[in-house]
Amino acid sequence: MGYRVTILASAEKALAKLDKPLRERALHFLKDELPGLADPRSIGAALSGNLGEFWKYRRGALRFICRIEDDELVILVVKVGNRKDVYKSK
């Protein structure tokens, strides 16, 4: 059994702001590719510093900042955005 992907409302809002082709590619990754992985850490990379508890996935210029919850088999998508500003805190 693979991991389940849950998208936070803030990440959903960011996805809605993307242009249609980019949004479709992002949703394909989040709903079709990511849940099928037996180990979600087999792709992507761990973040460091004050974002050390998060994992990032990238597709082109898009970045998906996620928290992997192994005890519940959940990948929680916290933030979605362009690589130039996704790591900045507001």
C-alpha positions as CSV (number, residue, x, y, z in Angstrom):
1,M,0.0,0.0,0.0
2,G,1.3,3.4,-1.0
3,Y,1.2,6.8,0.6
4,R,-1.9,9.0,0.4
5,V,-1.5,12.6,-0.7
6,T,-3.3,15.4,1.1
7,I,-3.1,19.0,-0.1
8,L,-3.5,21.8,2.4
9,A,-5.9,24.6,1.4
10,S,-3.1,27.1,1.0
11,A,-1.4,24.8,-1.5
12,E,-4.8,24.3,-3.3
13,K,-5.1,28.0,-3.6
14,A,-1.6,28.3,-5.1
15,L,-2.4,25.5,-7.6
16,A,-5.6,27.3,-8.6
17,K,-3.5,30.4,-9.5
18,L,-1.3,28.4,-12.0
19,D,-2.0,28.5,-15.7
20,K,-4.0,25.5,-16.9
21,P,-1.2,23.4,-18.5
22,L,1.1,23.9,-15.5
23,R,-1.7,23.1,-13.1
24,E,-2.6,20.0,-15.0
25,R,1.0,18.8,-14.9
26,A,1.2,19.6,-11.1
27,L,-2.0,17.7,-10.4
28,H,-0.9,14.7,-12.5
29,F,2.2,14.5,-10.3
30,L,0.3,14.9,-7.0
31,K,-2.6,12.6,-7.8
32,D,-1.0,10.0,-10.2
33,E,2.7,9.7,-9.7
34,L,3.4,10.5,-6.0
35,P,0.7,8.2,-4.4
36,G,2.1,5.2,-6.3
37,L,5.5,5.3,-4.7
38,A,6.3,2.7,-2.0
39,D,8.9,5.1,-0.6
40,P,8.2,8.8,-1.1
41,R,11.8,9.6,-0.3
42,S,13.0,7.7,-3.4
43,I,12.6,10.9,-5.3
44,G,13.0,14.5,-4.2
45,A,15.3,15.8,-1.5
46,A,15.2,16.8,2.2
47,L,15.3,20.5,3.0
48,S,17.7,21.9,5.5
49,G,17.8,24.7,8.0
50,N,14.5,25.9,9.4
51,L,12.7,23.9,6.7
52,G,14.5,20.7,7.8
53,E,11.3,18.8,8.6
54,F,10.1,19.1,5.0
55,W,10.8,17.3,1.8
56,K,10.8,18.9,-1.7
57,Y,9.7,17.6,-5.0
58,R,10.4,19.4,-8.3
59,R,8.8,19.4,-11.7
60,G,10.4,22.0,-13.9
61,A,10.3,25.3,-12.2
62,L,7.6,24.2,-9.8
63,R,8.4,23.0,-6.3
64,F,6.2,21.0,-3.9
65,I,7.1,21.4,-0.2
66,C,5.7,18.4,1.7
67,R,5.8,16.8,5.1
68,I,6.0,13.0,5.0
69,E,4.1,11.4,7.9
70,D,5.3,7.8,7.9
71,D,3.1,6.7,10.8
72,E,-0.1,7.5,8.8
73,L,1.3,6.9,5.3
74,V,0.5,10.5,4.3
75,I,2.3,13.0,2.2
76,L,1.0,16.4,3.2
77,V,1.5,19.1,0.5
78,V,2.2,22.3,2.4
79,K,3.2,24.7,-0.3
80,V,3.4,24.8,-4.1
81,G,5.1,27.5,-6.1
82,N,7.8,28.6,-8.4
83,R,11.3,27.8,-7.3
84,K,12.3,31.5,-7.0
85,D,9.8,32.2,-4.2
86,V,8.5,29.0,-2.7
87,Y,11.1,28.9,0.0
88,K,10.4,32.4,1.2
89,S,8.2,32.8,4.3
90,K,5.6,35.5,4.3
